[in-house]
Amino acid sequence: MKITEQAGDRARSTGRRAGRALRGEPHGPGWVGTTMIAALTGAAGAIAAFLLDPARGRGRRSRLIDQGGATVRRTIRQSGRALRTIRANASGSMAAATHPGDGDTAQLDDATLAAKLETRLFRDPSVPKGSINVNVERGIAILRGEVPDAEMRDRRATEAAAVGGVWSVHNLLHLPGQPAEEEPASARG
């Protein structure tokens, strides 16, 4: 660029500034901007003096680093916990919506579940009540005893599996004249 071109550019720029000044157009940050800049500069200076103090600055800096790191770790831990809670609630809602139970959402203890099973299984008057024993252990129903025919044996196991809260059924019911099974056929290898 030639010297004459540079001089012309400077003259034009000076002329533009002079024209803005004559028209009263604002220039610079104004009083609000100047106040904000002064406040930010003062705050930065106070922080620097606080942290760079020769007598106690090292301790303040290390405490700031420790507390900042703890805050970051706590935030990460809380967000992970919130994410796991959301995931568990969604999983539980999906399981509840797709579970083929009878709509009973309350978790039953084993004794209550056994009573509920007996009510359901002995509803039919043809079922021999004195010869069937119903036990529940951790949601697993165990049916023991003697029934008159194979159809009734299979029907009792199907009805027991349909009760809400029953995870599985071990059917140890047997026919008259047959020996009682010690474990269900599904448990044998």
C-alpha positions in Angstrom: 0.0 0.0 0.0 1.4 3.4 -0.9 1.9 6.2 1.6 -0.6 8.4 -0.1 -3.3 5.7 0.1 -2.6 5.2 3.9 -2.8 9.0 4.4 -6.2 9.1 2.5 -7.6 6.2 4.7 -6.6 8.0 7.9 -8.1 11.3 6.7 -11.4 9.6 5.8 -11.6 7.8 9.1 -10.9 11.0 11.0 -13.5 12.8 9.0 -16.1 10.1 9.9 -15.3 10.4 13.6 -15.6 14.1 13.5 -18.9 13.9 11.7 -20.3 11.5 14.3 -19.1 13.8 17.1 -20.8 16.8 15.4 -24.1 14.9 15.0 -24.1 13.9 18.7 -23.9 10.2 18.0 -22.8 8.1 21.0 -19.3 6.8 21.0 -17.6 4.4 23.4 -19.3 2.3 26.0 -21.4 5.0 27.6 -21.9 5.5 31.3 -23.6 2.2 31.9 -20.9 0.3 30.0 -18.1 2.2 31.8 -19.7 1.4 35.2 -20.0 -2.3 34.3 -16.4 -2.4 33.2 -15.2 -0.7 36.4 -17.3 -3.1 38.6 -15.9 -6.2 36.8 -12.4 -4.9 36.9 -12.7 -4.1 40.6 -14.1 -7.6 41.3 -11.3 -9.3 39.4 -8.8 -7.2 41.3 -10.4 -8.2 44.7 -10.4 -11.9 43.8 -6.8 -11.7 42.6 -5.7 -9.9 45.8 -7.7 -12.5 47.9 -6.1 -15.5 46.2 -2.6 -14.0 45.6 -2.1 -12.7 49.2 1.5 -13.7 50.2 0.5 -14.6 53.7 -2.7 -16.7 53.2 -3.1 -17.0 49.4 -1.7 -20.6 49.1 -4.3 -22.0 51.7 -7.1 -20.1 50.0 -6.2 -21.4 46.6 -5.9 -25.0 47.8 -9.2 -24.7 49.6 -10.9 -23.2 46.5 -9.6 -26.1 44.4 -10.7 -28.7 47.0 -14.2 -27.3 47.4 -14.6 -26.8 43.6 -13.6 -30.4 43.0 -16.0 -31.6 45.7 -18.8 -29.6 44.1 -18.1 -31.1 40.7 -17.9 -34.7 42.1 -21.1 -34.2 44.1 -22.9 -32.8 41.0 -21.8 -35.8 39.0 -22.9 -38.2 41.7 -26.3 -36.6 42.1 -26.9 -36.5 38.4 -25.9 -40.2 38.1 -28.3 -41.0 41.0 -31.1 -39.1 39.3 -30.5 -40.9 36.0 -30.6 -44.3 37.7 -33.8 -43.3 39.5 -35.4 -42.3 36.2 -34.2 -45.5 34.5 -35.5 -47.7 37.4 -38.9 -46.0 37.4 -39.2 -46.3 33.7 -38.2 -50.0 33.8 -40.7 -50.6 36.7 -43.5 -48.9 34.8 -42.8 -50.9 31.7 -42.8 -54.2 33.7 -46.0 -53.2 35.5 -47.7 -52.4 32.2 -46.6 -55.6 30.5 -47.0 -58.0 33.5 -49.9 -60.4 32.8 -51.1 -60.4 36.5 -54.5 -59.7 37.8 -53.8 -56.0 38.3 -52.8 -56.3 42.0 -49.7 -54.1 42.2 -49.1 -54.5 46.0 -46.1 -56.8 46.9 -47.6 -59.6 49.0 -45.7 -61.5 51.7 -45.6 -65.3 51.5 -48.3 -66.0 54.0 -50.8 -63.6 52.3 -49.9 -65.1 48.9 -50.5 -68.6 50.2 -53.9 -67.6 51.6 -54.7 -66.0 48.2 -53.7 -69.1 46.4 -55.8 -71.4 48.7 -58.8 -69.2 48.1 -58.3 -69.4 44.3 -57.5 -73.1 44.2 -60.2 -74.3 46.5 -63.0 -72.2 45.0 -64.1 -75.2 42.9 -66.1 -77.6 45.3 -64.8 -80.7 43.5 -61.2 -80.0 44.7 -60.3 -82.2 47.7 -59.3 -79.5 50.2 -57.9 -81.8 52.9 -55.4 -83.5 50.5 -53.7 -80.5 48.9 -51.1 -78.5 50.7 -50.1 -75.0 49.4 -46.8 -73.4 50.5 -45.2 -70.2 49.2 -41.5 -69.4 49.6 -40.2 -66.1 48.1 -43.0 -65.9 45.6 -42.6 -69.5 44.5 -45.7 -71.6 45.0 -45.3 -75.2 45.9 -48.3 -77.5 45.5 -48.2 -80.9 47.3 -50.8 -83.6 47.8 -53.0 -86.0 46.0 -55.6 -85.2 43.4 -58.1 -87.5 41.6 -57.0 -87.0 38.0 -54.2 -85.5 35.8 -56.5 -82.8 34.5 -57.1 -81.4 37.9 -53.4 -81.6 38.7 -52.6 -79.5 35.6 -55.5 -77.1 36.2 -54.4 -76.3 39.8 -50.8 -75.5 38.6 -52.2 -73.2 35.8 -54.5 -71.4 38.3 -51.7 -71.0 40.8 -49.4 -69.5 38.1 -52.2 -66.9 37.2 -52.3 -65.4 40.7 -50.5 -62.0 40.9 -47.3 -62.2 42.9 -46.5 -65.8 42.1 -43.2 -66.0 40.2 -43.3 -69.7 39.5 -45.1 -72.9 40.5 -43.6 -76.2 41.6 -46.3 -78.8 41.1 -45.7 -81.8 43.3 -49.4 -83.0 43.1 -49.7 -86.7 42.3 -52.5 -89.2 41.4 -53.8 -91.9 43.8 -51.5 -94.9 43.9 -48.5 -93.0 42.5 -45.5 -92.0 44.8 -45.2 -88.4 45.7 -42.5 -86.5 43.8 -39.7 -84.9 45.8 -39.0 -82.2 43.3 -40.9 -80.9 40.2 -40.1 -82.3 36.8 -38.8 -78.8 35.7 -36.2 -78.7 38.5 -34.6 -82.1 37.5 -31.8 -81.7 35.0 
